Amino acid sequence: METSSKIYLAGHTGLVGSAITRRLASQGYCNIITRELDELDLRNQAAVNEFFASEQPEYVFLAAAKVGGILANSTYPAEFIADNTMIAVNVIDAAWRNGVKKLEFLGSSCIYPKMAPQPLKEEYLLTGSLEPTNEWYALAKILGIKMCQAYRRQYGLNAISLMPTNLYGPNDNFDLNSSHVLPALIRKMHDAKNSRSETVSIWGTGSPKREFLHVDDLADAAVFLMNNYDGEEIVNVGTGEDITIKNLAEMVKDVVGYQGELVYDTSKPDGTPRKLLDVSKLAGIGWKSHIELKTGIEGTYEWYLNSQRLC
């Protein structure tokens, strides 16, 4: 991309999209197109086609998605599969029809089979059954990957797909009804600290292991790969290191300054036992993460505190 290239960033207000917007701006890209949801509903094919025909973007970052944790996926399975499928189909097809030079699709590490060997290699995709607690979202993301590959093979669309691990950072969702584990822990510990609650309840046993990548690292990788990778195959984006939920909770407890007891609710599901990405392909292309987990959590908690003060 040239700094003057016309770049459409779909999902610019979300966790990932806002981080990519910041990264592009910091690197001098000055022709970034965005639309609010009330201006452009990506589930509306006619509206998406009209937007692409009118704006004619050269590059597209497809970061728009309906996202959430186990509770949200379990409560709204129809919305998770339908909304994310429509977004992928409409944007990828419109990009091809309007001569986009390159499209980058942002997927998720939840696409991999529940019991796949660890760490997760890109070639493990579609080799087993998905984790039931998020299969609706995963299926929609797999469809997006396959659309990118199909449109590349049949039409020559230069479309690449990134598979980030669990993300966190500024602009994360801290709503306990729909958030992922790390922001949920921050919110729970913060609320318990303020209310002087003696205990904080955490879903599951605490034994599952998860990998966490700061969203600013993901944004750096996204721009790097847009400029340096043109392959059909998916690329994992992560740190290559994981942590148990129990140890993560203790780390968040320390950062927030909560003094109470952590109680594990074993009646709630754990989800996938382990989810660690093999990032050797990404390293071979020339990128690695640099934000340490505790440092990233400290910055995220500071952002959360500032956002609360603004409210």
Secondary structure, 3 states (H helix, E strand, C coil): CCCCCCEEEECCCCHHHHHHHHHHHHCCCCCEECCCCCCCCCCCHHHHHHHHHHHCCCEEEECCCCCCCHHHHHHCHHHHHHHHHHHHHHHHHHHHHCCCCEEEEECCHHHCCCCCCCCECHHHCCCCCCCHHHHHHHHHHHHHHHHHHHHHHHHCCCEEEEEECEEECCCCCCCCCCCCHHHHHHHHHHHHHHHCCCEEEEECCCCCEECEEEHHHHHHHHHHHHHHCCCCCCEEECCCCCEEHHHHHHHHHHHHCCCCEEEEECCCCCCCCEECECCHHHHHHCCCCCCCHHHHHHHHHHHHHHHHHHC
